[in-house]
Amino acid sequence: MSNELKGKKIAILAAEGFEQVELVEPRKALEEAGAQTALVSPATDAKIKGWNHKRWGSSYKVDVPLPEAKAEDYDGLLLPGGVMNPDKLRRNEQALGFIKAFFDAGKPVAAICHGPWTLIDAGLIKGRRVTSYHSIQTDLKNAGAEWVDEEVVEDNNLVTSRGPNDIPAFNQKFIEKLRGAAPTAEKPAEYGHEMAA
């Protein structure tokens, strides 16, 4: 485990039906680099379930309910994909406000697969160079993005990737962005996380 992200705190915003590997693998990479992570969700339950390729996956403990989460407490934001997850988040005004606050502060944001979908409704995609899962490229283009078919794309504070096969490059680029970001002064309480039984 390296300590290149020691002292950094990363919010992971997800709803029921997130693509499991796109949350689990980046979270593991962030924590191995020394960061703390917190799963933030609009879910009213204490756990949310992942989607594992073509079926329901494991349940994960929500560390911070979305109504209690403040972007100023975190150094960066991770937006996993999956079809259901961003489709729920993009209709949630609190989720959109939470995401906008990271962009307003110039903090690193990483979105993978269908994750960039939510950025359309947050009004954050126009004029940006991005990638995503191929099936939402038309939505992104129609919203004013320059969509490209590359494993990882960096546009200022935003990092995007196409899907699970791109996770290693996605993780590496997000960690690079976080390493260069100024740390947040005030840190919330530490969170432990585990897969729920």
C-alpha positions as CSV (number, residue, x, y, z in Angstrom):
1,M,0.0,0.0,0.0
2,S,1.4,3.4,-1.0
3,N,0.6,6.6,0.8
4,E,0.4,8.9,-2.2
5,L,-3.2,9.8,-1.4
6,K,-2.8,9.8,2.4
7,G,-5.2,12.4,4.0
8,K,-7.4,12.5,0.9
9,K,-11.1,11.6,1.2
10,I,-13.1,10.5,-1.8
11,A,-16.9,10.3,-2.1
12,I,-18.4,7.5,-4.2
13,L,-21.9,8.5,-5.2
14,A,-24.1,5.5,-6.2
15,A,-27.7,4.3,-6.1
16,E,-29.1,0.8,-6.2
17,G,-28.0,-1.0,-9.3
18,F,-24.5,0.4,-9.8
19,E,-22.1,-1.8,-11.8
20,Q,-20.4,-3.6,-9.0
21,V,-16.9,-3.9,-10.4
22,E,-16.9,-0.2,-11.3
23,L,-17.3,0.7,-7.6
24,V,-15.3,-2.1,-6.0
25,E,-12.1,-1.9,-8.1
26,P,-11.6,1.9,-8.1
27,R,-12.4,2.0,-4.4
28,K,-9.8,-0.7,-3.7
29,A,-7.2,1.2,-5.8
30,L,-7.9,4.5,-4.0
31,E,-7.6,2.9,-0.6
32,E,-4.4,1.0,-1.6
33,A,-3.0,4.5,-2.5
34,G,-3.8,5.7,1.0
35,A,-7.2,7.5,0.5
36,Q,-10.3,7.1,2.6
37,T,-13.5,6.5,0.7
38,A,-17.2,7.0,1.7
39,L,-20.1,5.5,-0.1
40,V,-22.7,8.3,-0.5
41,S,-26.3,7.3,-1.6
42,P,-29.8,8.7,-1.9
43,A,-31.0,5.3,-0.8
44,T,-33.2,5.3,2.3
45,D,-31.8,1.9,3.3
46,A,-28.5,1.4,5.0
47,K,-27.3,-0.8,2.1
48,I,-27.4,-0.7,-1.7
49,K,-27.1,-3.6,-4.0
50,G,-24.7,-3.8,-7.0
51,W,-25.3,-5.2,-10.4
52,N,-22.9,-7.9,-11.4
53,H,-22.8,-8.1,-15.2
54,K,-26.2,-9.7,-15.8
55,R,-27.6,-10.3,-12.3
56,W,-27.8,-8.7,-8.9
57,G,-24.6,-8.7,-7.0
58,S,-23.6,-8.0,-3.4
59,S,-24.9,-5.4,-1.0
60,Y,-22.8,-2.5,0.3
61,K,-23.1,-0.4,3.4
62,V,-24.0,3.3,2.8
63,D,-21.5,5.4,4.7
64,V,-23.2,8.8,4.3
65,P,-26.8,9.4,3.3
66,L,-26.9,11.9,0.5
67,P,-28.9,14.5,2.4
68,E,-26.0,14.6,5.0
69,A,-23.2,14.7,2.5
70,K,-21.3,17.9,1.7
71,A,-18.9,18.2,-1.2
72,E,-16.5,20.4,0.8
73,D,-15.8,17.4,3.0
74,Y,-14.2,15.5,0.1
75,D,-11.2,15.8,-2.2
76,G,-12.8,14.0,-5.2
77,L,-15.8,12.2,-6.5
78,L,-16.2,8.8,-8.1
79,L,-19.3,8.0,-10.2
80,P,-19.6,4.3,-11.1
81,G,-21.7,3.2,-14.0
82,G,-24.4,0.6,-14.5
83,V,-27.6,1.5,-16.3
84,M,-30.0,1.7,-13.3
85,N,-27.6,3.7,-11.0
86,P,-27.1,6.9,-13.1
87,D,-30.6,6.8,-14.4
88,K,-31.8,7.2,-10.8
89,L,-29.1,9.8,-9.9
90,R,-29.9,12.0,-12.9
91,R,-33.4,12.5,-11.6
92,N,-32.4,13.4,-8.1
93,E,-31.8,17.1,-7.5
94,Q,-29.7,16.5,-4.4
95,A,-27.4,14.2,-6.4
96,L,-27.1,16.7,-9.2
97,G,-26.3,19.5,-6.7
98,F,-23.7,17.3,-4.9
99,I,-22.0,16.6,-8.2
100,K,-22.1,20.3,-9.3
101,A,-20.4,21.3,-6.1
102,F,-17.3,19.3,-7.0
103,F,-17.1,20.9,-10.4
104,D,-17.7,24.4,-9.0
105,A,-14.7,23.8,-6.6
106,G,-12.5,22.4,-9.4
107,K,-12.2,19.0,-7.6
108,P,-11.3,15.8,-9.5
109,V,-14.4,13.8,-10.7
110,A,-14.1,10.4,-12.3
111,A,-17.1,8.8,-14.2
112,I,-17.0,5.4,-15.9
113,C,-19.3,3.5,-18.3
114,H,-22.9,5.0,-17.9
115,G,-21.6,7.3,-15.1
116,P,-21.3,10.4,-17.4
117,W,-25.0,10.2,-18.1
118,T,-25.7,12.0,-14.8
119,L,-23.4,14.8,-15.9
120,I,-25.8,15.7,-18.7
121,D,-28.7,16.4,-16.3
122,A,-26.3,18.3,-14.0
123,G,-25.5,20.6,-16.9
124,L,-21.8,19.8,-16.8
125,I,-21.0,18.0,-20.1
126,K,-21.2,20.7,-22.7
127,G,-17.9,21.5,-24.4
128,R,-16.1,18.7,-22.6
129,R,-14.1,15.9,-24.2
130,V,-15.3,12.6,-22.7
131,T,-15.8,8.9,-23.3
132,S,-18.4,6.5,-21.9
133,Y,-20.1,3.2,-22.6
134,H,-20.8,3.3,-26.3
135,S,-24.6,3.2,-26.0
136,I,-24.8,6.7,-24.4
137,Q,-22.5,8.4,-26.8
138,T,-25.4,10.0,-28.7
139,D,-26.8,11.4,-25.5
140,L,-23.5,12.9,-24.6
141,K,-23.0,14.4,-28.1
142,N,-26.5,15.8,-28.1
143,A,-25.7,17.5,-24.8
144,G,-22.7,19.2,-26.4
145,A,-19.8,16.9,-25.4
146,E,-17.0,15.8,-27.7
147,W,-17.2,12.0,-27.4
148,V,-14.2,9.9,-28.2
149,D,-13.6,6.1,-28.1
150,E,-10.6,5.9,-25.8
151,E,-9.9,3.9,-22.6
152,V,-9.4,7.0,-20.5
153,V,-10.0,10.7,-21.2
154,E,-9.0,13.6,-19.1
155,D,-10.7,17.0,-19.5
156,N,-9.5,19.5,-16.8
157,N,-10.9,18.0,-13.5
158,L,-12.9,15.3,-15.2
159,V,-11.7,11.7,-15.9
160,T,-13.9,9.3,-17.9
161,S,-13.6,5.7,-19.2
162,R,-15.8,3.4,-21.3
163,G,-16.3,0.4,-19.0
164,P,-14.8,-2.4,-16.9
165,N,-12.0,-3.2,-19.3
166,D,-10.7,0.3,-18.8
167,I,-10.6,0.2,-15.0
168,P,-6.8,0.0,-14.6
169,A,-6.2,3.1,-16.8
170,F,-9.2,4.8,-15.2
171,N,-7.9,4.2,-11.7
172,Q,-4.4,5.4,-12.6
173,K,-5.5,8.6,-14.1
174,F,-8.0,9.4,-11.3
175,I,-5.2,8.8,-8.7
176,E,-2.9,11.1,-10.7
177,K,-5.5,13.9,-10.6
178,L,-6.1,13.4,-6.9
179,R,-2.4,13.4,-6.1
180,G,-2.1,16.9,-7.7
181,A,-5.3,18.3,-5.9
182,A,-5.0,20.4,-2.8
183,P,-6.3,18.5,0.3
184,T,-9.6,19.5,1.8
185,A,-9.0,21.3,5.1
186,E,-11.8,19.8,7.2
187,K,-12.2,16.0,7.2
188,P,-15.4,14.2,8.2
189,A,-15.3,11.2,10.5
190,E,-13.5,8.1,9.2
191,Y,-15.7,5.4,7.7
192,G,-15.2,1.7,7.7
193,H,-16.9,-0.2,5.0
194,E,-17.7,-3.8,4.2
195,M,-19.9,-5.8,2.1
196,A,-23.2,-6.3,3.9
197,A,-24.2,-9.8,4.7
